Amino acid sequence: MGTENKLPMNGGYPMHGFEDLKALYFVYIKSESGRKMVEDAYHLAAEKHAGVYRKSGEPYIQHPIEVAYILASLEAGPATLAAGLLHDTVEDTDLTVEEIRSRFGDDVALIVDSLTKIQRMKLSRRKESDFEAEDHRKIFLGMARDVRVILVKLADRLHNLRTLDSLTPERQKAIAKESLEVFTPIAHRLGIYTIQSEMEDLSLKYLEPEKYQSILALLNQREANRQESLTSLKKRIADILFEHKIPFRMESRVKSIYSIYRKMYQKGYTFDEIYDVLAIRIITATEMNCYEILGIIHATYKPIPGRFKDYIAMPKPNMYQSLHTSIVSGDGNIYEVQIRTEEMDKIAETGIAAHWRYKEGENYNPKEEQRDIEEKLHWFRDFVSMSGEQDGSAEDFMAALSNDIFNANVYVFTPLGKVIELPTGATTLDFAYKIHTKVGDQAVGATVNGALVPLNTVLKTGDVCEIKTSKSSPGPNLGWLEIAKTNSAKSHIKKAISKREASLESRENLVKKGRETCLAYFEKEGFGSGEMDRLLGEEKLLENFHVESRDALYMAVAAKSPTPQALLDYLNVKREKRKPRLAKVQSSPSCPVEISGGSGVMISLAHCCTPIPGDHIVGFVSKGKGIVVHRANCPNVKDSARLLPATWRSDLGVATYPVDIEVYANDRPNLLADLLVTLSSKNIVCSDLKAHLIKENMNCNVMMTVYVPDALTLEGVFLALKGVRGVYDGRRLIH
């Protein structure tokens, strides 16, 4: 096909032919069926792309070969290599996904189909230079289906970056910018350093060419100046390790240009302040050897305090493991030393591609691999879950991805030693939702390093955190949205609040429907609404129908079990009692209540339940106190023989009534002041304010008496108080 032999250099990179690719994958793919799949895919791709050339001038088939070559360098399996060779055929030729499925199987078809959908979506953009959050969400949706889609897409993007010289400056910058914002974070989280580092450097070359060239010149100068020093240091270390008979191989590495750029231009370092520009890497046989070598290095050279990091005992979330230390060499130069095993080195360079690289004879199962990746890379599980959620805008999705996954750099332990990764500023509440949604919803407090703390405590790397939960917890509230810092936790909280509000609304509708059904029947039988509410609130009736409250009974009636007739039959109220001829009396012209069934009796409002206009009320005949008016659900009026129907007068004047309430909140500074300011803004007077701190969960209960004209106003008070940061519930008190 004209590409069997190695081709000339292109943009400084060697151009490979299929024979080069073949030589690479023949090393690890031994089965004839696997080798045949790759070769068949190549011939089909070459046939379909025949006569087509890239803008850089080479035949189009060169691009799929280079993509497959990058994948083969990661030891990708036959299906992944075949998909790499065919990834543009469905989009650019007459080949269909079904044809690929029939010739190469479901795995290759799935990968190519996902990549085709990503490409078609991108081509539909109005301007290639636009950063479209919706586009990028769709890219991640496609990549989350199968980790091999990510690998092929990363290889595809890397080769495109290598050949950007043939495009216009505008296209170069657009592709470089997207690579930094979308693809390199994924490569980093997957631990594929070789791809990540090259993509970052190439992107910087086109976005900041002057800074790129300046850093490159500084690097070349330092390496040249220190070559003799570096050689001497490596020889000295090698001699010592030979003396101790520790197996090893040694190499040196130069820090990537983009990493230096970030330290210089984003963190404010000078070039001379970056100690790890040059590093020595020592690769040995076992984990124990790593610590032996570390001890020898520290005994021989002076280590720089604060620069030692043990990523073996505490691996990074992308599975990276190594020991890092910085030392002062004999001539005063500072070098970083990295110590790791061969397996650690492979994972450090190629991440998941090393851990799950193709192994024949082990019953490879891509679905098992996907599950294994989600189990070992916790962020990838969150990524897949997040990508599958269609709620919210694309901008919200990208913000969540950036904050919760790409920028997560705080590592917190569970009591069992599991590492939970969080972004800077995350709280114990974020930690709770990372453990499990149910844990977050039932969280009431936490312990950090053995000390009891509230849910708004900010965590730092190394903290050991345990969440305290309670099934009776009131659950998420609006105040939690300010405590949570991760978008995923905020999303769960919003959903829980919406679900609860919908449930409450549904409950209220059912109660209303059930009561209206009962009222229609009871009025037909001669009972008024007040008398019906009193009768249906009797404890024996509620117990008989297995409900906890009158509202629950109304909900049951709405569900048509029991019927209003069944309720009335159980009550067995005689008809002559259904239409009483009762006189309306009141203790004085200023009394707001009318009582049926008395004459000239003193009437007062109960202090235990503080009834106000708008409440359902009853009169309770009390010895020595006349008739005391209670709320109908007051537990202090259970003797039905002493109850009388009561109603609020229709000609009430302007007045306020005391109501005892309790507010529940997460404790914080200025909480009480904010509550008082909110009440004042509603022109509500309050008195007898008392606050109680619950040390077990750092919640605060605030009790007070407010003065309101009616129940509707009181509802508005509760609504306003729940809008105060930290407040999650409130209720009326019954003493």
Secondary structure, 3 states (H helix, E strand, C coil): CCCCCCEEEECCEEECCHHHHHHHHCCCCCCHHHHHHHHHHHHHHHHHCCCCECCCCCECCHHHHHHHHHHHHCCCCHHHHHHHHHCCHHHHCCCCHHHHHHHHCHHHHHHHHHHHHHHHHHHCCCCCCCCCHHHHHHHHHHHHCCHHHHHHHHHHHHHHHHCHHHCCHHHHHHHHHHHHHHHHHHHHHCCCHHHHHHHHHHHHHHHCHHHHHHHHHHHHHHHHHHHHHHHHHHHHHHHHHHHCCCCEEEEEEECCHHHHHHHHHCCCCCHHHCCCCEEEEEEECCHHHHHHHHHHHHHHCEECCCCCEECCCCCCCCCCCCEEEEEECCCCCEEEEEEEEHHHHHHHHHCHHHHCCCCCCCCCCHHHHHHHHHHHCHHHHHHHHHHHCCCCCHHHHHHHHHHHHHCEEEEEECCCCCEEEEECCCEHHHHHHHHCHHHHHCEEEEEECCEEECCCCECCCCCEEEEEECCCCCCCCCCHHHHCCCHHHHHHHHHHHHHHHHHHHHHHHHHHHHHHHHHHHHHHCCCCHHHHHHHCCCHHHHHHCCCCCHHHHHHHHHCCCCCHHHHHHHHCCCHHHCCCCCCEECCCCCCCEEEECCCCCCEEECCCCCCCCCCCEEEEEECCCEEEEEECCCCCCCCHHHEEEEEECCCCCCCCEEEEEEEEEECCCCHHHHHHHHHHHCCCEEEEEEEEEECCCCEEEEEEEEEECCHHHHHHHHHHHHCCCCEEEEEECCC
